[in-house]
Amino acid sequence: MTSLLSLPDELFLEIWKYVDGRALYALCLTCRTLRPSAQETLYTAPALWEHYCISYIGALDIFMRFTRTLLDRPDLAHHVRFLRVVIGSDYYKISPHEFHLDAAHKIIEGLPTGGKRNGRAAFWMQLIHEGNWPAWGGLLLSLVPRLLELELELISHRGLTHELSIHDNNRYLRHGASSLLGSLDTVYWPDENNKPLSVLLDLPSIAGLRSLTKLKFLGVYLNADWLKLPNLASLEIGRDCHCPDLTGMRLNSPTTYTQPRISSLQLDVPTSLLLPYLRSSWPLRSLDPTFITSENFGNVRQLSICFTNTGWVDPYYSAPRDFLHQRSQGDMSVFLDRLQSISGTLETLRIWHYSDTDTYFFQFIKPLISLAGFTKLKTLTIPQEFLLGPDYGKPDASWHPLEPPALLPNSLETLTILFPTLHILGWLEKGARLEQLGGLKNVVIQCNSQQGDVYSTFRFGDNGFGELVEYLYYCGLSLRLGYEP
């Protein structure tokens, strides 16, 4: 009779995907036969801490235990493909074991540096000896050579010790990349001339970053070296993150400048960028013209924009406030103008907001006028209010959108409507009857309990939804109904 343990490891790897981490850990301790496959699954995607937390008590201890495990067991480090990690400005109070220090020294000594090799290694090792959390963070990234996806949040000491809002500028660690890799700043190190030494370290030299394809970065400043990673294709940037002046770098050093190979961008954007007249104290950050342009990101095909309405409106206020607070204050067309430089290359555009935040600010945003300038756009995800107006279909509607041929690009194939109302059905029926929907092939109506009409109203109400699905199918258009809690 065939026993459970005789099954192939490939089958166990599929089974372990549905088992939680605690059970896999217990399995590793109790069964030698199943331990290899369980360990591979357990270490494939470790999440050492959640992002945007209020409390980080215990995060450093968990981080150090994991890093020391990989120093003891390099074979486990080769399983890590996805890593979610929080690194803060703190020191580990327990002195590292001599074995771990020797292993760390060998790894750091083997890394190429841009300045004095021994000086850089000694400086980094000094921080390792002191238990510096960011320095150990850089060491962790040097231990995982097959890492593909990294979610990194860099927290300041104040962010660790105080319950700061995710919109507080004091929450994040400044000079994050410098802290991770010993130092990326110019430091004074004794040499024959007693001059400052450059200790810049090329990020692609770090084992865990060479094969990285996806990065989620939450911090104060995104160093340009992150964008030079050879395989990085997807980048997600936190809302208040300062971005490098890529345009200046490209113009000042055209021979050494390397265009990022990023094809997918996700940006956390404040609604202040919807204001026609932006205050000088509100920088564009990720949408600054020195950063996001077709010359700097010529390979970008997918763009995801997440709006948040809360932030520090004025530096003199001690609490976050709303950027938009009155009707028609924000304008989607102003926002699209800021994307004009990459509008000719985008194939996918997604505009959304965090599911755990309120959608009240939608009423303060004027809908867009036209997307016709996005000539290569194939997939669009957008709230109905931003596309057709907040009161579309009502007799006293204050906004009248353009007809579909002028509103949408002719290249569009898939349209997903967020927070829909029943009036979207009439818009689709009219567009199909008048043959105004161009090359559109798929429409998804994504219902949500926060706003718009609920799923049951579409699915079971007396609104002709079933007949419309059949009619659109006859016209060559697929209509699907979805639900997101």
N, C-alpha and C positions, 0 to 999 in steps of 0.2 A: 504493500500500500504506500502511495506517495505521501511523504510528510511535507509540512509547511516549509521546513528548512531546505528542502530540495528544489524549491522554486528558483528560477534564475534571478540574479541581482537586478537585471533590467526591470523586472516586474515589481520587485520591492521598491525600487526608486520611484516608480509610479504610485505605489501605495503610500509611501512616506510623504508624498505631497499633500495628503489629506490628514496628516497627523500633526498635532501641535508640537512646539519645541520642547515642552516639559516632558511629554511622553517619549519623544525621540531621545532625550537625554537619559531618561530612565532605562530605555532600551539599550543604549550604549553601555550602561553599567551592568546589565544583567544577562546579555546574550552575546557571546563571542562571535557566533556565526553571522548574526545580523548586524553586528557593530559596524563593519566597513560601509555598508550601504546606508545605514542610519547616520553615521558621521558625515558622509558625503552630503546628504540632504540637510543635516543640521547646520553645517558650515557653509553651505552654498549661498545663503542669503541671511546673514546675521544682522539683526536690528538691535544695536546696543542701547539705543534710547530713542524716544519719540521727539520729533521736532515741535517747536512752538509750545513747549511745556512751560508751566508756571514754576514748577519746582524741579531742581536737578540734584536733589539729595540722593546719594548713592551712585550717580552716573560715573564719577571718577573711579570708584572701586570696581564697578562692572567693566569699565574700559580697561583698567590695568590687569584684571584677571584674564580677560580675553587676549590682550597683547602678550602677556607672559605665557599663555597656553600656546600661542603660535610660535613663540621663541623656543619653547620646549618641543613642539611638534611641528616642524616645517611642512610635513606631509599634509597636515590639516589646512595650512595656509593655501595650498594649491587648490583646495575645493572652493575657496571664497570667490564668488562671481558678483554678488551684490552686497554692498555694505552701507548701512545707515548708522552714522556716528555723530555724536555731539562732542565737541572739544572745547573746554573752557580754560580760562586763565586762572589756574590753580596749581598747587603742588601736592604730590602724593606724600603723605607723612611717613609711610613705611619705607625703609631703605631697600632698594632693589637687591635681589640676590646676585652674588658674584657671577654665577653662571649666566644670568640674563644680561649683565653688564658686558661680559666678554662677547656674547653673541651679538649684542647691539653694536659694540665697537667694530667687530668684523664687517657688519653690514654697512655702517657709516663710512668706514675706511675704504670700502670698495666703490663708493659713489664718486663720479667725476664732479669737480667743482669749478667755478669760474674764477676763483682767487687762489690763495695759497692752500694747497690740498690739506696738509697736516693742520694748518691753522683752523680751517673750517671744521674738520673732523673733531679737533680738540674742543672747539667752542660748542659744538652740538653735543658732544659727550659730556661736557660739563653740565649742560642743562639736563641730560639724561640722569646723571648722578644726583642732581638736586631734586629729581622727581617732577620736573616741569611737564605738565600735562600736554601742552602743544608740541613740545619736542618729542614726547612719546607718541603723539599722534602722527608726526611725520615718520617715525620709526615703523608704526603700524602699516602705513601706506607702502613702506619699503619691503614689507613681509608678504604681500599678497600679489604675486606676479601675474595672476590670471583674472584680476579684477576687471569687470566690465561696466558696472554701474556704481556710482558713489553719490550718496546724499550726505552733505557735510554742513553742519551748523556750528559756527564759531561764536562762543559766548564769552563776554567779558566777565571780570570778577564781580562787578556790580550786578550783572545779569544772573550770575549764579547765586548770589546772596540776597537779592531782592526780587520780589515778585513783579517783574517789569512786564509791561504790555509788549506784544510783538511789534508794535509801532514805535516803541521807545528807541531813540537813537543810541542810548547808553547801553542797550541790551547786548550789542555785538562786540566782538573782539576786533580791535583795530590792528592793522598790519597782520592779518590772519595768515597769509602765506609765509611771511617772514617768521612768524612764531612757529609754524609747523616744521620748518626746515632749518631750525637753529636761528637763522637770521638772514633776511634778504636785503638788509640795509647795510650801509657802509659802517664798519666797526673798526676800532683801533686795536690792532693786534701787534705785539712786539715783533719787529723784524729788524733787519740790519739798518734801515733808515728811519725806523719808528714812524712810518707813514700809515695813514689809513689804508686798509686792505679791502678790496671788493670781495664779498663772499656770496655773490649771486650764484644760485644753483639752478641749473636747467631742469625744469619740472619733468620733462620726458625721461630724465635719467632715473627717476624714482620707479621702481619695479611695478608698483601698483597703479601707476598712471600711464605707462606706456601703451597698454592695451585698452585703456578706458574709452568707452563709447558714449556714456551718458553721465552728465554731472548735474546735480542739484546743489546750488551754492547759496547759503544763507549767511551773510556777513556784511561788514561795512564796505569793503572794497574788493572787487574782483580783479586780481592781478592779471595783466595781459599774458603772462606766461601760461595761464590755464588754457587760453585759447590756442596755444601753439601745440597742444597735445596732438600727436599725429593721427589718432583714430577717433578723436572726439567728434561725434555727429549730432548729439542732442545736448542742449544746455538749458537749464532752468535757473533763473535769477530771482532772488528775493526782492521785495518791493523797494526797500530803502538802500539797496546796494549801489555804491558808486561804481561806474564802469570806466574802463580806460579810454583814453583819447586815441582810438585806432586811426582816425583820419590824420592826426598829427604825426603818428609813428609812420604811417604809409608815405606821407609827403616828405618827412625829414630823412627817412632812411629807406628809400625805394628799393635799394639793392638787397637789403637784409630783411625787409618786411615780408612776412608770410601770411597770406590770407587764411583765416580760419576755414576749416572744412565742415563747419557746422551746417546741417541741413534742417534742423528742428530747433526752434526757440520757444520757450515758455517764459513769459514775463508777468510778474506780479506788479500791477500798475495802479497807482492812486488815481482817483477820479479827478484830481486837480488838473490832470493833463487833458481834460475835456473842456476846460475853461478857455474861452476865446482869448483872454488876456491873462497870461500866466504871470503870477507874482515872481519877482526876481529872487525871492527867498525860497521858491519851490523849484528845484532843479529838475531837469527832464530825466536824469539818471539813465535807465536802460533805453529810453527813446531819444536820447540826446543825438543831434545830427553828427557829432564827432564819433559816435559809436555805431548806431544801426543805420547803415547805408548799403546800397547795392555794391559799392566798391569794397566795403569791409566784409560784407556777408553775401557774396555773390552766389553762394550755394544754398541759401535758405529757401526751403520749399514749404515748410510748415511753421505756422506762427499761432501760438495760443496766448490769449490775453485774459488775465484774471483781474477784475476790478475790485478794489476795496475803497470805501468812502471815508474811512476813519484814519486820522493821523494828526501830526503836530502842525496845526494851521499856522501858528505863530510861535517862535522860539521862546517868547516870554510867558506863554501859557504852560502850566505844569501838568496838564492832562490833555489827552487827545480829543479832538473835536471833528465834526463832519466837514468835509470839503464842500459838498453840495448840500444845500438846505432849502432851496426854493425852486419853484417850477421853471423849467427851461434855462436853468443856470449853466448846465453842462451841454455840450454839443458833440454828438458822435462824428459829425463831419469834420470838426476841428481835430479830433483824434485821428481820423483816417488821413488827414493831411500830413500828420506826423509820420505816417507809414508810407507816404507817397514814393519815397526813394526805393522801396523794395516791393512796391505793388506790382511791378511787371514780372516778378519771378515767383511770387507766392502761388502755391497750388492748394493749400489748405489753410483756412483761417477759422479759429475757434475763439469766440468771445463769451465769457462766462463769469461766475463769481463763486466764492467759497460756499459750499452747501450749508455750512453751519453759521452763516451770517445772513442778516435780513436783506430783503430786496427792496426796501422802502425807497432807496435812492434812485431807483429806475424812473420814478415819476419826475425827477429833477433833470432828466437828460433828454434833449431833443433828438429825435431819430435821425439816422443818416439820410442823405439825399440820394446818393447813388454809389453803387459798387462797380459800375461799368468800367472804371479805370483799372480794375484788377483783371487784366485780360487773360491770365492763365489760371485763374482760380477755378478749381474743380469741386472742392468740398467746403461748405460754409456751415458753421454752427453759431447761432445767434438768438438772443431773446426776441420774441415777437415785438416787444415795445420798441426795440432799437431799429427794427426793420420797417415796421408798418405804423408805428405810433402807439401811444398809450391807450387811446380810445378808438382804435380802428373798428369800423363797422357800426358804430353808434351814430344816431341821427345828428347829434351835436358835436361830431368829431372835430377837434381843433387842428388835426394834421391829416393831410391827404397825400399819401405816397405816390410816387411815379408809377406808371404802368410797368409790369415786369421786364419788358425789353430794355427800358431805360434804368430800371432799378438794379437789376442783376446782370452780371457779365454773361455773355452768350456761351462761355466755356463751362459754366457751372453744371455739374452733373448730380451732386448730392446736396440737399438742403435739410438741415436739422433745425427745427423751431423749438426753442426753450420757452417755458411758461406760456403755452398757447391758450387762446380762447377759442370758442366755437366759430368765431368770425373768420378764422384762418381757413376753414372749410370752404366758405364762400369765395375767398380770394383764390384758392386753388381751382375751384370749379370754373370760375370766370376765366382765369388764365389759360386753363386747358381748352375751354370752349372757343376762345378767341385765338388759340394757338400762339399764346404770348410767352410760354415758358421755355422757349428755345430748346437747348439740349438737355434740359433737366430730366433725369431718369429716376431719381429716388428722393422721396420726401419722408422725413421722420418727424412725427409730432411727439415731442418728449414732455410728458406731463410731469408736474411737480406739485407737491402738497403746499408749497410756500406761496405760490402765486399762479394766476391763470385758472382755467377750468380743470377739474380733476379728471383722472383717467376714466372713472365710471360714467361721467357725463358724456364723454366722447363715445365710449364703447357700448353703453347700454341706453343712452338717451335717445329720444325721438328726434334725431337731427339729420338723418339720411347719411350717416357715416358709411354704413355698409354699401349703399348704392354708389356713393362717391368713390369708394375703393375700386369697385367694379368698373365704373366709368373711366377712372384714371388709368386703370390697367388696360382697358381697351384703347386708350390714347397713348400707350407705351410708357406710362409713368407708374412706379410702384409707391404706394402710400402705406407706411407702417406707423403703429401707435406704440409708444414706449412709456415707461414710468420710472422715475427716479425719486426715492423717498426724500 
